[in-house]
Amino acid sequence: MKKCVIKSMQVYEHELEKEDPEAGDDANDDYIGCIEEQTDACRYPIMRHVFEQTEAYKKHVKQLEILEAEERQ
């Protein structure tokens, strides 16, 4: 998890330097991808829990994106 947090913060800082308004989204995507990769190699229950939380978070984000798109129409 530490590796994933550090990696996503590096992405976030790099994107902020470029003044990218999507810096937070890019960092979140990077964190989620890293957690998914690490979970394949790690069978500790806490990592499985974090992975399941991450999956739930992704579902909520998709729902919010759908609602935002509907509001814009």
C-alpha positions as CSV (number, residue, x, y, z in Angstrom):
1,M,0.0,0.0,0.0
2,K,2.9,2.3,0.8
3,K,4.3,1.9,-2.7
4,C,0.9,2.7,-4.2
5,V,0.4,5.8,-2.1
6,I,3.8,7.1,-2.9
7,K,3.4,6.4,-6.6
8,S,0.0,8.2,-6.7
9,M,1.4,11.2,-4.8
10,Q,4.2,11.5,-7.3
11,V,1.7,11.5,-10.2
12,Y,-0.4,14.1,-8.4
13,E,2.6,16.4,-7.8
14,H,3.8,16.0,-11.3
15,E,0.4,16.9,-12.7
16,L,0.1,19.9,-10.4
17,E,3.4,21.2,-11.7
18,K,1.9,21.1,-15.2
19,E,-1.2,22.8,-13.7
20,D,-3.4,19.9,-14.9
21,P,-6.9,20.3,-13.5
22,E,-7.3,16.5,-13.6
23,A,-4.3,15.9,-11.3
24,G,-6.4,14.4,-8.5
25,D,-8.3,12.1,-10.9
26,D,-5.0,10.9,-12.5
27,A,-3.5,10.2,-9.0
28,N,-6.7,8.3,-8.0
29,D,-6.5,6.2,-11.2
30,D,-2.9,5.5,-10.6
31,Y,-3.6,4.5,-7.0
32,I,-6.4,2.2,-8.0
33,G,-4.4,0.5,-10.7
34,C,-1.5,0.0,-8.3
35,I,-3.8,-1.5,-5.6
36,E,-5.3,-3.9,-8.2
37,E,-1.8,-5.0,-9.2
38,Q,-0.5,-5.4,-5.7
39,T,-3.6,-7.4,-4.6
40,D,-2.8,-10.1,-7.1
41,A,0.5,-10.7,-5.4
42,C,-0.5,-10.2,-1.8
43,R,-3.0,-12.4,0.0
44,Y,-3.0,-10.7,3.4
45,P,-6.6,-10.1,4.6
46,I,-6.0,-6.3,5.0
47,M,-4.9,-6.0,1.4
48,R,-8.0,-7.9,0.2
49,H,-10.1,-5.5,2.3
50,V,-8.4,-2.4,0.8
51,F,-9.0,-3.9,-2.7
52,E,-12.7,-4.5,-1.9
53,Q,-13.0,-0.9,-0.7
54,T,-11.3,0.3,-3.8
55,E,-13.8,-1.7,-6.0
56,A,-16.7,-0.1,-4.1
57,Y,-15.2,3.3,-4.5
58,K,-14.9,2.8,-8.3
59,K,-18.6,1.8,-8.5
60,H,-19.6,5.0,-6.6
61,V,-17.4,7.1,-8.9
62,K,-19.1,5.6,-12.0
63,Q,-22.5,6.3,-10.5
64,L,-21.5,9.9,-9.8
65,E,-20.2,10.3,-13.4
66,I,-23.5,9.0,-14.8
67,L,-25.5,11.4,-12.6
68,E,-23.3,14.3,-13.6
69,A,-23.7,13.5,-17.3
70,E,-27.5,13.3,-16.9
71,E,-27.5,16.7,-15.2
72,R,-25.5,18.3,-18.0
73,Q,-28.1,17.1,-20.6
